[in-house]
């Protein structure tokens, strides 16, 4: 495997990646050079400088994962990556503390006029008339109570500020536990003495603080932005500062960077840093380690800690659901190969403890296994939902926390123009097991080679007849199970795990056995 690192990351992450892959560190690549090189790599790791556009992603014919050593992914075309089945991961934990501390540092520097005092003193002016503002007892308004916003709240409590927050995705109970009072966006703007922003830049947050919103803010208030440029209308902010409608602002991020000629730098009421909030040695080491671990996980077929474009699984649910990602792929792959006709709809049934969880990731796993043989596109858990939607596949889901036969069972029913195909599976003894195929109960581990499913009359000699044909063809049978139908009527199913596929001639011989009604070959490998 080959990994390209196009922006500088801490050396520890590079060394971790070199343990299992060939790593090229090529920083400051032009878009043209990156475009010509990316086709050779399985993974790309960036920070904020490299722009991973749709063209880059399309050229990355081997790409399986794009890693962002930092929080945001606005420099990556996530939609294009998702459509191509490329995992996007980031390292949201690494710079939380650094960003939160930088936010508070900017706030304190702003309200105590530290940059102005420093510059005047270095210019030979001993000015003791500069007056600052105490933060204790003031109202700190936090927009966005994610990881960074939560840490800012922790520090704010230590400074004995009154903390209010706007975040429609946080519960009252969670806010109360953090010592934060939830308010509307308008109330936060109008009552805060200090406003700090901690949301991602997207279509909903771009320009969320513009001229109309700034009119709500107290003239004595201060704004700090260490999130992303573009969330605040920079021209509107400049005008509000210059006309006295706002006391001051501290900015670490800008709409366009490097921001050497940004309008905010023309105001004496603005203190600014060049996108340094995450720039500490500790944060860079942490982000480098985190992204290396996630890229390795994806390339080795495991679930990463911080996926951006794959259905997420909470830490609490991971031990329960993670095995069923594998089960889902297997039963989806078997069900579609056992079915015939045109696919109309799909029903997925979750039974047992898995039914009490958010199952979006498991659904995607089932779809990825099912769609893999139906399209020339690369299909996986990342883009399976998109491909299914494009094909107009109707998906129904049912949950039942009771499971009669196992602790958990996952069932897929494929509805086609020729009938219904049902395949169920579970996780036993650390492995995936088939538990039901149509009207037959079984318990067999589907290995990675090929499976032969036969349906026949339950009479003496069937096992020997099938085994003789397969043995004569020089194909090894690694596992075999015979099971009777749910409705007793003299019919049986035989499932055989084969190391190699049967030749067409051997397959015809099996179908010609007296009493044999049906036979299907299923390929389990890629």
N, C-alpha and C positions, 0 to 999 in steps of 0.2 A: 504494500500500500504506500501511496505517496501523499504527503501533506505539504501544502504551500502556506507559509505564513507571510502575509504581505504588509503587515504593520508590526512594529516592535512590541514584543511581550517579554515578560520576565524570563530569564534563562531557565528557571526551574521547570516551567511548562514545556519548553523546548526539549529539555532532557527527558522528561516523562514521555513525550511523544516518540523520541528516538529509540525508546526501548522496544517498540513494536513496528515502527514504520520508518520510511525514508523521508526526511524532513528537509525542505528547502526554505531558507529565510531570505526573501527577496523584497525588501522594503522600497518604498518610493517608486513602485512600478507605474508607468503611465497606463491609462485605460487600454491603449492599443496593445501594449506589451502583456498586460494581464489577460486580455482577450485571446492573444495568440498562445499563451502558456497554459491557460486553465484546463484545457482538454486533457492534460497529462495527469491530473490530480484527482484523488478520491476525496480530499477534504481541503477546505480553505478556511484559514483563521485570519480575522481582521480585528481592528479596533474601530476608531471612528473615521480614519483618514480614507481608507479604501471604499469606493462606492461600488457595491455589488449590484449591478444593473441587470435588467432582463437579458440583455445581450451577453453579458458575462455568464449568467446562469445557463443560457441556451448553449453556449460554447463549452460548458463544463459537462461533457458527455459522460464522464466517469464520476462526477460529483455525487457524493452520498450525504455530505454534511457540510454546512457553513457555520462556523463558530465566531461569535462576537465576544471578545474579551472585554466585557463591560455590560452595562445595563441595557441601554437602548439598542434597537435594531433598525432605526430609521435610515441607515445607510445601506440597508439590504432590501432588495425587492422580495419580500417574504411571499407575496402572492405568486410570483413567478416560480419561486423555489417550491412552493407547495404543489403547484400544478405539475411540476416535474418530479415530484416525489423526493425532494431533497430536504432533509431535516435541517432546521435552523435552531441553533442553541445559543444561549448567552450565559453570562456569569453574573446574575443579579445580586448575589450575596457579597461579592468581593469588595465593592467600593461603597457599601451602605454607610459604614461608620465614617469613612473619609468625606463622603458627600454631605452627610448630616453635620459633621463638625465644621466643614467649610461654610455651610449655610449659616450656622450660628456665628462663625468667625466674621463673615461678611456683615451680618446684622449688627454685631457689637462694634465693628469698625465703623459702620455707617452711622449709627446713632451717637457714638462718642467722637466722631469726626477725626478719627485717628490718622487717615491718610493726609488730610489737610494739615493737621498739627505737625506730622512728620515732615512734610514738604516745607512748611514755613520755617521750622527749626533748622533744617538743612540749608535754608536760604539766608540764615542769619537773623530770623525774626522770632523773638521770644514773645509769643502771643498767648497770654493766659486768659484772654477774654473768650476763647472758644468754649462753648458750653455744650455738653452732651445731654443725653436723656437716659434715665435709669430704665431697665427693662422689668425689674421686679414690680409686680402688681399690674403690669400692662396686659393687654389682650393680644395673644399671638394666634393668628388665623392661619391654619394649614390647609392648603388645597391639595387633596390627595393623601390618603392615609395608607399608602403602600409601605414597603419596607423602609424607605428613606424617611417618608413623612412620619412613620411611627417612631423612628429613632430621634427625629427632631423633636417630637412630642416628649420623649423621655428626657432629653436635654433641657427642653423648655420648662418641664416640671422642676428640674433641679435649679433653674433660674427663678423659680416661683412666679412664673407668668400664668395668666388665666388662658387656657388653651381651648380654642374652638376649631372645628374642622368641617369642611365640606367634602363628602365622598359618598355618593349614592350607593356604593357597593359594600359599605361596612355597616354592620348591625349596631343597634343601640347598645346591646350587651357588650359587644367588643369595644366600642368607644368608651363605655363606662369603665371597663376594666383598665383601659389605657389612661383614664383620667381626663378624657376629652369630651366636650359637649358638641354634639352634631347640630349644625345649623344649615339653613339654605345658603346657596351661593351669594344671593343678594345681601343676606344678613351678615355673612362673613366679611364681604367687602365694606359694608357700611359701619361695622362696629369694631373692626380690628385696628389696633395700633401698629402692628407689624403683620405683613402678609407674606407668606412664603409658599412657593409653588413646587409640587412634587408629583406631576402627572406626566405620562408619555405624550409625545407629539403625535397626533393622528387627526383624522378629519373632524373629530368632535372637539378636540382641544385647541386646534390651530386658531389663533386669534380669539381665544375665549375671554381674554381681558383686552378690550378695545376702548374706544372713546366713551361709549355709553356706560360701560362697566366702571371706568375710571371716574366717572361723574359721581358714583356712589361712594367712593373712598373718601375718608376724612382728609382734610388738607394737612393734618399733622401726622399722617400715616407714612410708613415706609414699606417698600416692596423689595423682596429678594427673590431672584430667579436663578436657581442652580439646576434646573430640570432640562429644558430644551428651548432654543431660540425659536421664535414663531408663535409661542403660546401667548406672549404679550405683543400687542401692536407697538412696535418700537417708536414709530413716529408719534403715535398718540401718547405714549408714555413720556417722550421728550417734551411734547407740548404741555402736558399736565404739570411736569416739573418746572418748566420755565415760566408758566403763568401762576405758579404758587398754589396749584390745586393739589399738589402732592409734595411731601417734605423731602423725600429722597428715595433713591433706588440703588440696589447692589445687584450686579449682573455678572454671571460667569459664562453665560451661553448666549449666542447671537443667531439671528436668522441665517446669516451667511458668514462663514468663517474661512480664513482669518478675517477678523472684523476691524481692520486697522482704520477704516474710514467710516465706521458706523456712526449714525447720528447721535446715539447716546453718549459717545465719548466726547461730544462737544459741550455737554452739560457739567457744570461744577457740582451738581447735586447727585451725580452718579459716581459710584466707585465700581471698578470693574477688574476682573481677572480673566486671563485667556483660556477658558475652559479647563480649569485646574481642580475642580471639586473632587475628582476621583484620583488626582495625581499625588498619591503618597506611595512610598516604597512598599508599605504593608498591603495597600489595596492592589497594586500591580502584581505582587507575588500571589495574593489570594485569587485574583481574577485569572492569572496565568495557570495556576493549578486547577482551578475549577473548569476552565474551558478545555484544558488538556484531558481531564477525566471524562468530560462529556463527549468530546470528539472520539476518544478511545472507545467509550461505551457504544456509540452509534456504529462505528466501523466494525466492532466485534459482535454486533447484533443484540446489544443489551439496551435497556431503557435509560435514557439520560436523565439527569436531575432537573435540568432546566430547558425543556423543549419549548419552542416558541410556536411552532405550527403543527404540533401533534396534540391530540387530546391529552390533557394532563391528568395525572392521578395523584391524589393527595398522599402525603407520607403515611397517613393512617391507613388508607385503603390499598396502598401498594402491595403489601404482603398477600392480600386477599385477591386482588385483580391481576397482578402481574402474571401469574401462571396461566390465566385465562386469555391473555393475549396470544400465547402459543396455542392453546386449545382452539381459539377462534380461527386462527389461520388454517390449522389442520382440518377442522370440520368444514370450513368454507371451501377449501381446496377439494376435499373428497366429495362434498355434496354436488358441486357443479359438474364434476367429471362423471358422477353416477346419473345425473339428470340428462334429459334429451329435449329436443324442441327449443322453441324460443322462450327466453326468460321473461316472465311477466312481473313477479313480485317475490318478496322475501320476507319470511317471518323469523325473528330471533326470540328465543325464550330463555330467560334467566331464572334459574331455580336455586334456592338456598341462600347462603349469606351474600353471594354476589348480587342478588336481587335488591339488596338494601343499599347498594353503592351507586355512584354515578358511573354509568357503563359506556360512555361515549367512546372510550379507547378500545373497549372490547368489541363494540359494534364495528369500528374501523378495522380491527384485526380480522373479523369475520369477512368483511367486504374485501379486504386485500387478498385473502386466500381465494375467495370466490371469483374475483375479477381477474386474477393473475393470468388465467388461461383464456380469457375472452378478449384481450386487447393487446396490441403491440406496444402500448405504453408501459413504462415502468410503474408498477402499482405497489404501494405499500401502505402502512397505517397512516401516512401523512396525507396522501392524495386520494385514498380510496373513496372517501365521501364525495369528493368533487367529481370523480369519474362516474360514480354511481348516479349522481344527480344529472350529469350530462346525458347519461343513457336512459334517463327517465325511470329508473328502477324504484318501485314502490317498496318501502321498508316498513314493516310493522314490528313492534316490540311488545313483549309481555313479561311481567315480573311476578314471581311467586316466591316468597321467602321460605316456603316449605318445599322440601325435596324428598321424595319418597325413598329413592334408592341410594343416593349418595349425599355427601355434605353439600356439594354443589354440582349442578349440571348445566351445560350450555347446549342448546339445541338450535339447529338451523333447518328451516323448511323452505325448499326452493319450489316455487310454483311456476310451471312452464306450460306451454301449449299442449304437452303430452301427459301432464299429471303432476304429482307432488313427490318430491324426494326429501326424505327426512334423515338427518345425521346428527347424532348427539355425542358429546364427549365430556370428560371430566379430568381432574388432575389427581392422580393417585401415586403415592410413593415417589414423588418428585418427577413424575413423567406424565405425558399426555396419553390418555386412553380413550379409544372409541367405546361407547357404551350402548349405542343403538344405531341401527341402519334400517330405516323403514319399519317393518313389523318384526324385526329381530333384535333381541337383546344380546349383548356380547360384552366382553372385556378383554381388549387386545391393544397393545401398543403399536401404533402405525409407524413403522420405521421409515427412514429417508429414501429407500429404494422405490419399489413398485408394489402395489397391492392388487391381488386378484380377488374379486368378489364373484361367487357363483351362487345361483339359486337352483335348487334341484329337489327331486323326490328323495325323501329320507328312507333309503333302503340300502342294504349291504353292498359294499363294493365301490361306492362313490368316491370315498377318500382314496382308496387304492388306485382307482382309474385315473383320477386327477393327478395324484402323486407320480404315477408311472409316466404319464405324458411329460410332466415338468422335469422329472429326473432324466428321462431320455434326451431332453433338449439341453441337458447340462446346466440347468438353472437351479441354484440352491434355494431351498425354502427355509427361512430363518425363524418364522413363527407360523402357526396355523391354529384356527379355532373353528369348530362347527357349532352352530346354534339353531334351535328350533324356533318357529314362528310364534308370535304372541297368540294367534288363533291356531290351535292345534288342528292340523289337517294333513299331516304327512309331508310337509314341505320343510326345507332346511336351507340355511345359508352357510357357506364356507368362506372364510377369509384367510388368505395366505399372504405373507410378507415375502417377497422375492428379491433376491439380490440384483437380478437383471430382468429386463422386460421379456415377455414371451414373443417368439416370432409369430407372424400371422398364421403360419402353418400349424404351430402348436396350439394357438388359440382356437383355430377351426376344429382341431381334434377334440378339444375340451367341449366345445359347443355341440359336437356330434355324439357325445356320450349319451346313451339312453337314459332318459329321466332328467337330463340337464335342460332347464328352461331358460336360463339367462346367465351371462358372464360379462364382467366389466373389468378392464384394466385401469388402474389409477396410478398416475405418476406422482410421487411425493417430492422428488427433488426439483431443483430449478429447471 
